[in-house]
Amino acid sequence: MSSTLVRAHPGHEYHVEGTISTTRAPHFAVEDAKGNVTDFILVPGTEVFLNKSRAAATDIAAGVKTEVDGVENQRGLIEAKKVRLIR
């Protein structure tokens, strides 16, 4: 298993559905159904939801199903804008 290192361009938007595979604040990784892993970083303003209710970043944990919307920043990191956790 390897992390997705697709370098699109700053401003490129991502939508990833899968399971959180690792967490190490402020970073977390999501593995999709095909085994691709995408790394995200939490930033001020990241919205986190658990079953459609507001949640905290501390609710992001390995093994939890999720959908994440993000955007690539100038440093090539994907900033999570919205994280939807499903339990």
C-alpha positions as CSV (number, residue, x, y, z in Angstrom):
1,M,0.0,0.0,0.0
2,S,1.4,3.4,-0.9
3,S,0.3,6.9,-0.6
4,T,-1.1,8.7,-3.6
5,L,1.4,11.2,-4.8
6,V,-0.5,12.7,-7.6
7,R,0.8,16.2,-8.0
8,A,-2.0,18.0,-9.8
9,H,-1.6,21.7,-9.1
10,P,-2.5,24.2,-6.3
11,G,-6.2,24.6,-6.2
12,H,-6.9,21.0,-7.5
13,E,-10.0,19.7,-5.7
14,Y,-10.3,16.1,-4.3
15,H,-13.2,14.0,-3.2
16,V,-12.2,10.7,-1.6
17,E,-14.5,8.0,-0.2
18,G,-13.0,5.2,1.9
19,T,-11.8,4.2,5.3
20,I,-9.3,6.2,7.4
21,S,-6.2,4.1,7.5
22,T,-3.9,6.2,9.7
23,T,-4.0,9.4,11.8
24,R,-1.2,11.5,13.2
25,A,-2.5,15.0,13.9
26,P,-2.9,17.1,11.9
27,H,-2.5,14.5,9.2
28,F,-4.7,11.5,8.3
29,A,-4.9,9.1,5.4
30,V,-7.9,7.6,3.6
31,E,-7.8,4.3,1.7
32,D,-10.4,3.9,-1.1
33,A,-12.0,0.7,-2.4
34,K,-9.2,0.2,-4.9
35,G,-6.5,0.4,-2.2
36,N,-5.3,3.9,-3.1
37,V,-4.3,6.0,-0.1
38,T,-4.7,9.8,-0.1
39,D,-3.1,11.9,2.6
40,F,-4.9,14.9,4.0
41,I,-4.0,17.7,6.5
42,L,-6.5,19.4,8.9
43,V,-6.4,23.1,8.7
44,P,-8.3,25.9,10.5
45,G,-11.8,25.9,9.1
46,T,-11.9,22.1,8.3
47,E,-15.5,21.0,8.9
48,V,-15.9,17.6,10.6
49,F,-19.3,15.8,10.7
50,L,-20.2,12.5,12.3
51,N,-23.5,11.0,10.9
52,K,-24.5,14.5,9.6
53,S,-23.9,16.2,13.0
54,R,-21.0,18.5,13.8
55,A,-18.1,16.6,15.3
56,A,-14.5,17.3,16.4
57,A,-11.2,16.5,14.8
58,T,-10.6,14.0,17.6
59,D,-13.4,11.9,16.1
60,I,-11.2,11.2,13.1
61,A,-9.9,7.7,13.8
62,A,-8.4,4.7,11.9
63,G,-11.1,2.3,10.7
64,V,-13.8,4.9,10.4
65,K,-15.6,5.1,7.0
66,T,-15.4,8.6,5.6
67,E,-15.9,11.0,2.7
68,V,-13.4,13.9,2.4
69,D,-13.4,17.0,0.2
70,G,-10.1,18.8,0.0
71,V,-8.0,21.1,-2.1
72,E,-4.2,21.1,-2.9
73,N,-2.3,24.0,-1.4
74,Q,0.9,25.7,-2.7
75,R,3.1,23.2,-0.8
76,G,1.4,20.2,-2.5
77,L,-0.5,19.1,0.6
78,I,-4.2,18.3,0.4
79,E,-6.1,20.4,2.9
80,A,-9.3,18.8,4.2
81,K,-12.2,21.2,3.8
82,K,-15.0,18.8,4.8
83,V,-14.7,15.4,6.5
84,R,-17.9,13.3,6.8
85,L,-17.4,10.4,9.2
86,I,-19.9,7.5,9.0
87,R,-20.3,5.1,11.9
